[in-house]
Amino acid sequence: MKEYDIIIIGGGSAGLAAAITAYDEGIKNILIIEKEKYLGGILNQCIHTGFGVHEFKELMSGPEYAERFITQLESRKIPYLLETVVLSIDENKNVYYSSEKEGYQVVHTKAIILAAGCMERNRGAIAIPGDRCSGVMTAGIAQRYLNIDGYLVGKRVFILGSGDIGLIMARRMTLEGAKVLGVAELMPYSNGLTRNIVQCLNDFDIPLYLSHTITKTVGKGRLEQIEISAVDKNFQPIKGTEKTFDVDTLLLSIGLVPYNDLLDAFHLQSNPKTKGAIVNESLETFCPGVFSCGNVLHVHDLVDYVTREGRKAGHNAVRYVKGELHHEQAEIKIVAGKGLGYIVPNYLQPSNLEDKLTLNFRVVTPYSDKKLIVKLNGTIIKSVFRPHMLPAEMETMDIPKDLITVSSGELSVEVEGA
């Protein structure tokens, strides 16, 4: 059986960053396993610009961003497997995978980094009523068909959900000559980045129907018409508000879910809010030596943040392999307080903290001119003013190590006055 120090599952932005960091910190016996034909993950189909602002201080396309890291990976001669599916992992850190080239294989590793990304919610997840005809697909699938395979998926298009992929596809379809009749959003605010609302909808006069959802699809074989309705505060359709559109395509941008099937091998509970693993300050799960990062942990809004988290996972996997991480009973629970939807990490083992604790979280509703309050066992240790906070944008906060003065208890973050 082949032995590795670190195996990384997923060759997207998180996995690439983790591998490069681990290599540069002294661990050379690394393997990346990627199910697709190419490294780079979802970046390969994101031909629009908007990547790299934080990482490289320049606007780049997805493939350009990925290529920067692939070049670094190959210059270090870090091995990777493509078109290879990880079937399972076990508590002894044996990794079972299969590929057409190698067949069924089992390898052993000292540490595992989960970086497999996320998947889109589809029609079945929200039970759209109406005919089950062709022409209904996720925005990400449509993006792949158009940008990689060269297929225009429709000519009269409507989009459900104002997530970033949906907004970007509204612009992309328009530029390719399709007519995008509108975007419906269940919430009273958009779930996409403000820049995408402006650049993808406003600039092309594409209407956004807030507090609306699809209430019927009509079509024999191919989609012919959709009906949208306004919803009340309980998200139930309001009779008499129906609008119909003649379309041949409906794209769904209704959320992303971390791809976490491999967690089942460890019988680990996932975070009910993020659907990702429960991790500590080192991005380590309850199974020692198994780390999670990027969109498989929680869905990010910027790839630059995914890269940053991948580096952190790589760094801490190195610490684990070198025996520098401690696993103690005493811990501090990290709680999403009032106004927050979730927070990552979920708990803290203070003895492993190096210089600071980095918290990532999202608010549940838009806020303006509010303070974020951090409490440790009920005592305020930090407050930060934020002029704007949106559910679509991940917030980040650093807590200096010297503010963590206890070894157990609870640390919470809340929006003042929420």
NUSE-650931 format. One record per residue (C-alpha): residue in three letters; x, y, z. Coordinates in steps of 0.2 Angstrom, whole numbers, plus 5000, padded with zeros to 4 digits. Each point is the difference from the previous one (the first is absolute). Example, Ala and Ser with C-alpha at 12.3 -4.5 7.8 and 13.67 -1.06 7.14 Angstrom:
2
+-----+------+------+------+
:   r :   c1 :   c2 :   c3 :
+-----+------+------+------+
: ALA : 5062 : 4978 : 5039 :
: SER : 5006 : 5017 : 4997 :
+-----+------+------+------+
% end
This chain:
418
+-----+------+------+------+
:   r :   c1 :   c2 :   c3 :
+-----+------+------+------+
: MET : 5000 : 5000 : 5000 :
: LYS : 5007 : 5017 : 4995 :
: GLU : 5003 : 5012 : 5015 :
: TYR : 4998 : 5019 : 4999 :
: ASP : 5002 : 5014 : 5013 :
: ILE : 4985 : 5010 : 4994 :
: ILE : 4986 : 4996 : 4987 :
: ILE : 4990 : 5014 : 4994 :
: ILE : 4983 : 4995 : 4993 :
: GLY : 4995 : 5014 : 4987 :
: GLY : 5011 : 5009 : 4987 :
: GLY : 4991 : 5017 : 5000 :
: SER : 5006 : 5016 : 5008 :
: ALA : 5000 : 4994 : 5018 :
: GLY : 5009 : 4983 : 4996 :
: LEU : 5013 : 5008 : 4989 :
: ALA : 5004 : 5014 : 5014 :
: ALA : 5000 : 4986 : 5013 :
: ALA : 5013 : 4990 : 4991 :
: ILE : 5011 : 5014 : 4995 :
: THR : 5000 : 5006 : 5018 :
: ALA : 5004 : 4983 : 5007 :
: TYR : 5014 : 4997 : 4988 :
: ASP : 5008 : 5017 : 5004 :
: GLU : 4999 : 4996 : 5019 :
: GLY : 5010 : 4984 : 4998 :
: ILE : 4988 : 4986 : 4996 :
: LYS : 5004 : 4993 : 4983 :
: ASN : 4991 : 4983 : 4999 :
: ILE : 4983 : 5007 : 4995 :
: LEU : 4987 : 4994 : 4988 :
: ILE : 4985 : 5010 : 4992 :
: ILE : 4985 : 4990 : 4994 :
: GLU : 4988 : 5008 : 4988 :
: LYS : 4985 : 4993 : 4992 :
: GLU : 5000 : 5011 : 4984 :
: LYS : 5011 : 5000 : 4985 :
: TYR : 5009 : 5016 : 5005 :
: LEU : 5006 : 5008 : 5016 :
: GLY : 4992 : 5017 : 5005 :
: GLY : 4982 : 4994 : 5004 :
: ILE : 4986 : 5012 : 4996 :
: LEU : 5012 : 5013 : 4995 :
: ASN : 5002 : 4992 : 4983 :
: GLN : 4982 : 5005 : 4995 :
: CYS : 5001 : 5017 : 5008 :
: ILE : 5006 : 5010 : 4985 :
: HIS : 4994 : 5017 : 5007 :
: THR : 5012 : 5011 : 5009 :
: GLY : 4999 : 5004 : 5019 :
: PHE : 5012 : 4988 : 5007 :
: GLY : 5017 : 5004 : 5008 :
: VAL : 4996 : 5018 : 5007 :
: HIS : 5006 : 4995 : 5018 :
: GLU : 5013 : 4986 : 4995 :
: PHE : 5009 : 5009 : 4985 :
: LYS : 4993 : 5018 : 5001 :
: GLU : 4993 : 4998 : 4982 :
: LEU : 4985 : 4995 : 4991 :
: MET : 5001 : 4982 : 4992 :
: SER : 4989 : 4987 : 4992 :
: GLY : 4997 : 4984 : 5009 :
: PRO : 5012 : 4990 : 4989 :
: GLU : 5013 : 5013 : 5002 :
: TYR : 4999 : 4999 : 5019 :
: ALA : 5001 : 4981 : 5000 :
: GLU : 5015 : 5000 : 4988 :
: ARG : 5010 : 5011 : 5012 :
: PHE : 4998 : 4986 : 5013 :
: ILE : 5002 : 4985 : 4988 :
: THR : 5017 : 5008 : 4994 :
: GLN : 5006 : 5001 : 5018 :
: LEU : 4994 : 4982 : 5003 :
: GLU : 5009 : 4993 : 4985 :
: SER : 5016 : 5010 : 5004 :
: ARG : 5001 : 4991 : 5016 :
: LYS : 4996 : 4983 : 4992 :
: ILE : 4986 : 4996 : 5012 :
: PRO : 4991 : 4984 : 4993 :
: TYR : 4981 : 5000 : 4996 :
: LEU : 4988 : 4988 : 4993 :
: LEU : 4986 : 5006 : 4988 :
: GLU : 4984 : 4991 : 4995 :
: THR : 5001 : 4991 : 5017 :
: VAL : 4986 : 4998 : 5012 :
: VAL : 5002 : 4998 : 5018 :
: LEU : 4988 : 4986 : 5006 :
: SER : 5002 : 5001 : 5018 :
: ILE : 5013 : 5003 : 5014 :
: ASP : 5000 : 4992 : 5017 :
: GLU : 5005 : 5004 : 5018 :
: ASN : 5018 : 4993 : 4997 :
: LYS : 5002 : 5013 : 4986 :
: ASN : 5000 : 4987 : 4986 :
: VAL : 4994 : 5008 : 4984 :
: TYR : 4990 : 4989 : 4988 :
: TYR : 5000 : 5007 : 4982 :
: SER : 4996 : 4994 : 4982 :
: SER : 5005 : 5006 : 4983 :
: GLU : 5000 : 4993 : 4982 :
: LYS : 5019 : 5000 : 5000 :
: GLU : 5004 : 4992 : 5017 :
: GLY : 4984 : 4991 : 5004 :
: TYR : 4995 : 4998 : 5018 :
: GLN : 5014 : 5005 : 5012 :
: VAL : 5003 : 5002 : 5019 :
: VAL : 5013 : 5012 : 5007 :
: HIS : 5004 : 5006 : 5018 :
: THR : 5004 : 5017 : 5006 :
: LYS : 5004 : 5009 : 5016 :
: ALA : 4989 : 5015 : 4997 :
: ILE : 4985 : 5003 : 4988 :
: ILE : 4994 : 5017 : 4994 :
: LEU : 4982 : 5000 : 4993 :
: ALA : 4999 : 5014 : 4986 :
: ALA : 4987 : 4992 : 4989 :
: GLY : 4989 : 5016 : 4998 :
: CYS : 4981 : 5001 : 4999 :
: MET : 4986 : 4995 : 4989 :
: GLU : 4984 : 5010 : 4994 :
: ARG : 4983 : 4997 : 5007 :
: ASN : 4989 : 4995 : 4986 :
: ARG : 4981 : 5000 : 4996 :
: GLY : 4997 : 4985 : 5011 :
: ALA : 5006 : 5009 : 5015 :
: ILE : 4986 : 5013 : 4999 :
: ALA : 4987 : 4990 : 4992 :
: ILE : 4995 : 5012 : 4986 :
: PRO : 4982 : 4996 : 4995 :
: GLY : 4995 : 4997 : 4982 :
: ASP : 5005 : 4990 : 4985 :
: ARG : 5017 : 4990 : 5001 :
: CYS : 5006 : 5006 : 4983 :
: SER : 5018 : 5003 : 4993 :
: GLY : 5007 : 5017 : 5001 :
: VAL : 5001 : 5001 : 5019 :
: MET : 5018 : 4999 : 5006 :
: THR : 5012 : 5008 : 5013 :
: ALA : 5009 : 5015 : 4995 :
: GLY : 5017 : 4992 : 5003 :
: ILE : 4995 : 4986 : 4988 :
: ALA : 4995 : 5013 : 4987 :
: GLN : 5016 : 5009 : 5003 :
: ARG : 5010 : 4984 : 4996 :
: TYR : 4990 : 4996 : 4985 :
: LEU : 5003 : 5018 : 4993 :
: ASN : 5018 : 5004 : 5005 :
: ILE : 5008 : 4983 : 4999 :
: ASP : 4989 : 4989 : 4988 :
: GLY : 4994 : 5015 : 4989 :
: TYR : 4982 : 4997 : 5001 :
: LEU : 4987 : 5014 : 5001 :
: VAL : 4987 : 4992 : 5012 :
: GLY : 4986 : 5012 : 4995 :
: LYS : 4994 : 5015 : 4992 :
: ARG : 4986 : 5007 : 5011 :
: VAL : 5006 : 4998 : 5018 :
: PHE : 4994 : 5003 : 5018 :
: ILE : 5010 : 4998 : 5015 :
: LEU : 4994 : 4994 : 5018 :
: GLY : 5012 : 5006 : 5014 :
: SER : 5012 : 5015 : 5000 :
: GLY : 5015 : 4991 : 5005 :
: ASP : 5016 : 5005 : 4992 :
: ILE : 5001 : 4986 : 4987 :
: GLY : 4982 : 5004 : 4995 :
: LEU : 5004 : 5019 : 4998 :
: ILE : 5016 : 4996 : 4990 :
: MET : 4990 : 4989 : 4989 :
: ALA : 4987 : 5013 : 4997 :
: ARG : 5013 : 5011 : 4992 :
: ARG : 5009 : 4986 : 4991 :
: MET : 4984 : 4994 : 4992 :
: THR : 4996 : 5017 : 4995 :
: LEU : 5017 : 5003 : 4992 :
: GLU : 4998 : 4984 : 4990 :
: GLY : 4984 : 5006 : 4993 :
: ALA : 4986 : 4992 : 5011 :
: LYS : 4986 : 5011 : 5008 :
: VAL : 5000 : 4999 : 5019 :
: LEU : 4983 : 5005 : 5005 :
: GLY : 5003 : 5002 : 5019 :
: VAL : 5007 : 4993 : 5016 :
: ALA : 4989 : 4995 : 5014 :
: GLU : 5006 : 5000 : 5018 :
: LEU : 4991 : 4992 : 5015 :
: MET : 5008 : 5012 : 5012 :
: PRO : 4996 : 5019 : 5002 :
: TYR : 5018 : 5003 : 4995 :
: SER : 5013 : 4993 : 4988 :
: ASN : 5011 : 4985 : 5005 :
: GLY : 5014 : 5006 : 4988 :
: LEU : 5014 : 5012 : 5001 :
: THR : 4995 : 5018 : 4997 :
: ARG : 5012 : 5002 : 4986 :
: ASN : 4992 : 4985 : 4991 :
: ILE : 4983 : 5008 : 5002 :
: VAL : 5006 : 5016 : 4992 :
: GLN : 5011 : 4992 : 4986 :
: CYS : 4989 : 4985 : 4996 :
: LEU : 4982 : 5007 : 5002 :
: ASN : 4999 : 5019 : 5001 :
: ASP : 5013 : 5002 : 4985 :
: PHE : 4989 : 4990 : 4989 :
: ASP : 4983 : 5005 : 5007 :
: ILE : 4995 : 4983 : 5006 :
: PRO : 4986 : 5001 : 5013 :
: LEU : 5002 : 4993 : 5017 :
: TYR : 4985 : 4994 : 5009 :
: LEU : 5003 : 5000 : 5018 :
: SER : 4989 : 4990 : 5012 :
: HIS : 4994 : 4989 : 4985 :
: THR : 5001 : 4982 : 4996 :
: ILE : 4996 : 4988 : 4986 :
: THR : 4982 : 4992 : 5002 :
: LYS : 4998 : 4991 : 4984 :
: THR : 5010 : 4993 : 4985 :
: VAL : 4991 : 4996 : 4984 :
: GLY : 5006 : 4989 : 4986 :
: LYS : 4998 : 4985 : 4989 :
: GLY : 5017 : 4993 : 4998 :
: ARG : 5009 : 5017 : 5001 :
: LEU : 4996 : 5014 : 5012 :
: GLU : 4988 : 5012 : 4992 :
: GLN : 4994 : 5012 : 5014 :
: ILE : 5003 : 5004 : 5018 :
: GLU : 4989 : 5008 : 5013 :
: ILE : 5007 : 5011 : 5015 :
: SER : 4991 : 5006 : 5015 :
: ALA : 5004 : 5012 : 5014 :
: VAL : 5002 : 4992 : 5017 :
: ASP : 4995 : 5006 : 5017 :
: LYS : 5011 : 5001 : 5016 :
: ASN : 4998 : 4981 : 5002 :
: PHE : 5006 : 4998 : 4982 :
: GLN : 4983 : 4993 : 4994 :
: PRO : 4994 : 5006 : 4983 :
: ILE : 4987 : 5013 : 5000 :
: LYS : 4985 : 4997 : 4989 :
: GLY : 4996 : 5013 : 4987 :
: THR : 5019 : 5005 : 4998 :
: GLU : 5004 : 4988 : 4986 :
: LYS : 5010 : 5005 : 4985 :
: THR : 5003 : 4988 : 4985 :
: PHE : 5015 : 5000 : 4988 :
: ASP : 5002 : 4991 : 4984 :
: VAL : 5018 : 4992 : 5002 :
: ASP : 5009 : 4984 : 4994 :
: THR : 5012 : 5000 : 5014 :
: LEU : 5000 : 5002 : 5019 :
: LEU : 5017 : 5001 : 5009 :
: LEU : 5000 : 4997 : 5019 :
: SER : 5012 : 5009 : 5011 :
: ILE : 4993 : 4994 : 5016 :
: GLY : 5015 : 4997 : 5011 :
: LEU : 5015 : 4989 : 5002 :
: VAL : 5003 : 4986 : 5012 :
: PRO : 5017 : 4993 : 5006 :
: TYR : 5004 : 4984 : 4992 :
: ASN : 5003 : 4990 : 5016 :
: ASP : 4995 : 4982 : 4997 :
: LEU : 5018 : 4994 : 5006 :
: LEU : 4996 : 5007 : 5017 :
: ASP : 4988 : 4985 : 5002 :
: ALA : 5015 : 4988 : 5002 :
: PHE : 5004 : 5009 : 5017 :
: HIS : 4982 : 5001 : 5006 :
: LEU : 5003 : 5018 : 5002 :
: GLN : 4986 : 5012 : 5003 :
: SER : 4999 : 5014 : 4987 :
: ASN : 4996 : 5018 : 5004 :
: PRO : 4982 : 5002 : 4998 :
: LYS : 5002 : 5018 : 4993 :
: THR : 5014 : 4998 : 4988 :
: LYS : 4998 : 4981 : 4996 :
: GLY : 5019 : 4999 : 5002 :
: ALA : 5011 : 4992 : 5013 :
: ILE : 5001 : 5006 : 5018 :
: VAL : 5018 : 5006 : 5002 :
: ASN : 5011 : 5008 : 5013 :
: GLU : 5012 : 5015 : 4998 :
: SER : 5012 : 4990 : 4990 :
: LEU : 4986 : 4994 : 4988 :
: GLU : 5002 : 4983 : 5007 :
: THR : 4984 : 4989 : 5002 :
: PHE : 4996 : 4989 : 5015 :
: CYS : 5011 : 4987 : 4991 :
: PRO : 5018 : 5004 : 5004 :
: GLY : 5010 : 5003 : 4984 :
: VAL : 4985 : 5003 : 4989 :
: PHE : 4998 : 5018 : 4995 :
: SER : 4987 : 5009 : 4989 :
: CYS : 5001 : 5017 : 4991 :
: GLY : 4993 : 5010 : 4986 :
: ASN : 4982 : 4997 : 4993 :
: VAL : 4999 : 4983 : 5007 :
: LEU : 5001 : 5008 : 5018 :
: HIS : 4988 : 5015 : 4996 :
: VAL : 4995 : 5009 : 4984 :
: HIS : 5011 : 5015 : 4997 :
: ASP : 4996 : 5015 : 4989 :
: LEU : 5018 : 5003 : 4994 :
: VAL : 5013 : 4988 : 4994 :
: ASP : 5014 : 5010 : 5008 :
: TYR : 4992 : 4995 : 5017 :
: VAL : 5000 : 4982 : 4995 :
: THR : 5018 : 5001 : 4996 :
: ARG : 5004 : 5008 : 5017 :
: GLU : 4991 : 4986 : 5009 :
: GLY : 5008 : 4987 : 4989 :
: ARG : 5017 : 5007 : 5006 :
: LYS : 4995 : 4999 : 5018 :
: ALA : 4994 : 4982 : 4998 :
: GLY : 5017 : 4995 : 4992 :
: HIS : 5010 : 5009 : 5014 :
: ASN : 4990 : 4991 : 5013 :
: ALA : 5002 : 4983 : 4992 :
: VAL : 5018 : 5003 : 5000 :
: ARG : 4999 : 5004 : 5019 :
: TYR : 4991 : 4984 : 5002 :
: VAL : 5012 : 4989 : 4991 :
: LYS : 5014 : 5008 : 5010 :
: GLY : 4991 : 4996 : 5016 :
: GLU : 4998 : 5018 : 5004 :
: LEU : 4981 : 5000 : 5002 :
: HIS : 4992 : 4996 : 5017 :
: HIS : 4984 : 4991 : 5003 :
: GLU : 4993 : 5005 : 5018 :
: GLN : 4984 : 4998 : 5008 :
: ALA : 4998 : 5018 : 5005 :
: GLU : 4993 : 5011 : 4986 :
: ILE : 4991 : 5016 : 4997 :
: LYS : 4983 : 4999 : 4990 :
: ILE : 4998 : 5013 : 4987 :
: VAL : 4982 : 5006 : 4998 :
: ALA : 4991 : 5010 : 4986 :
: GLY : 4991 : 5013 : 5011 :
: LYS : 4985 : 5011 : 4995 :
: GLY : 5000 : 5006 : 4982 :
: LEU : 5012 : 4986 : 4994 :
: GLY : 4995 : 4985 : 4989 :
: TYR : 5016 : 4990 : 5004 :
: ILE : 5018 : 5001 : 5005 :
: VAL : 5016 : 4990 : 4996 :
: PRO : 5009 : 4993 : 5009 :
: ASN : 4989 : 4992 : 5013 :
: TYR : 5011 : 4998 : 5014 :
: LEU : 5017 : 5005 : 5006 :
: GLN : 5014 : 4990 : 5009 :
: PRO : 5011 : 5015 : 5007 :
: SER : 5016 : 4991 : 5001 :
: ASN : 5000 : 4998 : 4981 :
: LEU : 4998 : 5018 : 4997 :
: GLU : 5015 : 5009 : 4992 :
: ASP : 4997 : 5019 : 4998 :
: LYS : 4982 : 5002 : 4997 :
: LEU : 4983 : 4992 : 4998 :
: THR : 4992 : 5004 : 4983 :
: LEU : 4981 : 4999 : 5000 :
: ASN : 4989 : 4999 : 4984 :
: PHE : 4982 : 5003 : 5001 :
: ARG : 4984 : 5006 : 4991 :
: VAL : 4986 : 5011 : 5006 :
: VAL : 4982 : 4995 : 4998 :
: THR : 4994 : 5016 : 4993 :
: PRO : 5007 : 5016 : 4993 :
: TYR : 5007 : 5012 : 5014 :
: SER : 5007 : 5018 : 4999 :
: ASP : 5011 : 5009 : 5012 :
: LYS : 5000 : 4986 : 5013 :
: LYS : 5013 : 4994 : 5013 :
: LEU : 5005 : 4982 : 5001 :
: ILE : 5002 : 4995 : 5018 :
: VAL : 5012 : 4986 : 5006 :
: LYS : 4997 : 4992 : 5017 :
: LEU : 5011 : 4988 : 5009 :
: ASN : 4990 : 4991 : 5014 :
: GLY : 4988 : 5015 : 5000 :
: THR : 5013 : 5014 : 5001 :
: ILE : 5003 : 5011 : 4985 :
: ILE : 5017 : 4998 : 4993 :
: LYS : 4999 : 5009 : 4983 :
: SER : 4988 : 5011 : 4990 :
: VAL : 5001 : 5004 : 4982 :
: PHE : 4990 : 5013 : 4990 :
: ARG : 4994 : 4995 : 4983 :
: PRO : 4991 : 5012 : 4988 :
: HIS : 4992 : 4987 : 4990 :
: MET : 4997 : 4981 : 5002 :
: LEU : 4991 : 4989 : 4987 :
: PRO : 4995 : 4982 : 5001 :
: ALA : 5008 : 4997 : 4983 :
: GLU : 5017 : 5006 : 5006 :
: MET : 5011 : 4990 : 5013 :
: GLU : 5006 : 5010 : 5014 :
: THR : 5017 : 4997 : 5008 :
: MET : 5007 : 5005 : 5017 :
: ASP : 5017 : 4997 : 5009 :
: ILE : 5001 : 4998 : 5019 :
: PRO : 5017 : 5002 : 5006 :
: LYS : 5007 : 4986 : 5011 :
: ASP : 5003 : 5011 : 5015 :
: LEU : 4981 : 5003 : 5001 :
: ILE : 4997 : 4981 : 5003 :
: THR : 5003 : 4999 : 5018 :
: VAL : 4991 : 4984 : 5005 :
: SER : 5001 : 4982 : 4995 :
: SER : 4982 : 4995 : 4999 :
: GLY : 4983 : 5008 : 4999 :
: GLU : 4991 : 5010 : 4986 :
: LEU : 5005 : 5013 : 4988 :
: SER : 4986 : 5008 : 4990 :
: VAL : 4998 : 5013 : 4987 :
: GLU : 4984 : 5010 : 4997 :
: VAL : 4993 : 5016 : 4991 :
: GLU : 4997 : 5013 : 5013 :
: GLY : 4981 : 5004 : 5001 :
: ALA : 4995 : 4985 : 4989 :
+-----+------+------+------+
% end
